[in-house]
Amino acid sequence: MTLNCCIIDDEPLALDLLESYALKTPFLHLSGKYLGALQAINELSGKEIDVIFLDIQMPGLNGLEFSKMIGEKTRIIFTTAFNQYALDSYRVNALDYLLKPISYADFVQAANKALRWFEMVRHSITPTDLSASSPVITSTTHSKENISSIFVKSDYKLVQINLTQILYVEGLKDYIKIYTENESKPILSLMSMKAMEELLPSERFMRVHRSFIVQVDKIKVIDRNRIIFGKTYIPISDSYKKEFAAFLNSRSL
């Protein structure tokens, strides 16, 4: 697979460096380089771009503002000298965040992340062209409260997971980790926490934090607003404390 990419940076030296990186990366095709977001808007019209290596601090239109104007099919990798924008990049769903000075090793690592993302998305898992990040529900009925297992895409394979085996789910940007009983390593899948939360039966699974969903019947110990699974301590955030307290009250004597 080849990814069409472009570079946007108002610093000519940074632009030239990233151009040299892109040109020697076999799976990248450099479609253009631009000394600012305003220039890019005019010249990118009609082009199909998979990945944009995007500076943040630029005159006229900064990278964060520009990223909100980009369609969902194009992914952003931020390139900046300022680490205070890391949280903002997470909010706009950037694929990665590279801090200047950027080495070729860091560049390739981010580019490989983009390649894996597009490979998973473009290899559809159903004839109706669902994205590769979409799970497939297996069930004897149409109600999600009665499903017994799901299939998720992981490492280019469909993996069936019995819901009774799930301990908790952890969200990491575009990915989730599904932790199951009797397995030392989690199952990694390209999908959002919101999609996973909507999929799982709400009678059995509860969101307790922006980054965690737990299966309530698997909870053994709660210590100071933290759910303990072995050596893992899962925090219960303020946004979910009321709902979790109601659950505890319904199960307590």
Secondary structure, DSSP 8 states (H G I E B T S, - for coil): --EEEEEE-S-HHHHHHHHHHHHTSTTEEEEEEESSHHHHHHHHTT---SEEEEES--SSS-HHHHHTTS-TTSEEEEEES-GGGHHHHHHTT-SEEEESS--HHHHHHHHHHHHHHHHHHHS-SSTT---TT--EEE-SSS-GGG--EEEEEETTEEEEEEGGGEEEEEEETTEEEEEETT-SS-EEEE--HHHHHHHS-TTTEEEEETTEEEEGGG--EE-SSEEEETTEEEE--HHHHHHHHHHHHHH--
